[in-house]
């Protein structure tokens, strides 16, 4: 998805179920305006995976 090592590490941690360390990084990228990460974070909120569910 990306060549950014920090973001790649966040996705790897996410795949391993480490929400505590992955979600804050993903939220940071989403807040900075990355549209792909914004979409991904939106699905997290819709499902409640790693964040409080918020439709």
Secondary structure, DSSP 8 states (H G I E B T S, - for coil): --S-HHHHHHHHHHHTT-HHHHHHHHHHHHHTT-HHHHHHHHHHHHHTSSS----
